[in-house]
Amino acid sequence: MKEDYYKTLGVSKSANAGDIKKAYRKMAIQYHPDKNPDDKAAEEKFKEAAEAYEVLSNPNKKAKYDQFGHQAFQNGGAGFSGGMNMDDILVSLEIFLEVHLAVDLAVDLADKEL
């Protein structure tokens, strides 16, 4: 059984869009596959956070989820469209860049220590 999306992101059901976005960004950076190579558990947490954010960041999907839970997106429900809006794409790009800058910085520091 899937974990509650609010619990996945560590926010309350009364969290606003900013709180949801902030919680997602924190988890995405923490569990990003580039930051945790070969860590299947971290990869799974990253995917769970992305799925939760896809629903909770979309007012229509969030309303359906709040009313019906995970069943809203199964067996004839709205389902995941797989599509992202421009805000989702920009957030993903920001996270990608933050992770890669952090990895590059760590590599540069490690090279200087050698």
N, C-alpha and C positions, 0 to 999 in steps of 0.2 A: 504494500500500500504506500502511495506517495505521501511524503511529508507535506504538511500545510505550507503553502507558499509564503505566508507571513512568517512562519517559524523558520523556514529556509533562509530568509533574508534577515531574520532577527529583528523584525519590526512588529508593532502592534497593528491591529486591524484599523485603528484610527490614524495610522501614519499618513502623512500627506505625500504628494508626488516627490517633493524634494527629499524627504526622509527615505523613501523607497529607492530613489536614484542613488543617494549617498551610500546606503547599505549595500546596494548591488555593486557599486564601484569598488567598495572596500573588499567585498568577497571576490570580485573578478580579479582584482590585483593580487590578492592573497593566494588564490588558487589557480591563477593563469598557468596553462601548460608550459609556457616558456620559462616560467619561474620555478616550475616543479617538474622537470623532465623525468619521464619514466615513473611518475607517481600516479597510479590509476585512481587512488582515492581522491587526490586533489583534482584530477581531471573530472571525476564524477561530480564533485562539489561545484566546480566551475559550470558544468552543464546544468545542474540543478538550479544554481543561482540565475543563469541566463533564462531558463524556462520560467522561473518565478517572476523575473523582471519583465519578460515579454507579456505576461498576463497582467501583473499588478501595475505596470506603467501605462497600460491602455485602458482608458476609462470604461469602454464598452465591455472588454474582456473581464476587467476587474469587477464590474457590476454583476456579470454572469457568474463569476467565480464566487463572489460574496453570497450570492443567492443559492447556487447549486453545488459549489465545491468543484472537485475534479470531474464530476459527472457532466458538468457543463461542456466539457471538451471531448467527451467519449460517445461512441455509438449514436451518431446522428446529431450530436451537439455541434456547436460552432467549430470545434476542432482548432488545431493550430494551423494558421494560414501559412506559417513559415516565412511570411513577409515581415519586413521591418520598416518602420517609418524612418524618416530622415533623422529624427532625434536619436533613435536607437542606433542607427549607423554611426552617427557622430560620437555617441558615448562609447561604442565599441572601438572606434578608431582612437579616441582619447586614451582608453585603457591600454590598447595595443601599444601606443607610443610611450606611455608611462612605463609599462613593463619593459619594453625594449631599451629605453633610456636607462632604466635601473640596471638591467643586465649589462649593457655596454659600460656603464660606470663601474660596476663590480669587476668586469674583465680588465678595464683600464687600471684600476687600483691593484688588482692582482698582478698585472704585468709590471707595474712600478715596483712592487715588493720583491720581484724576482731580480 
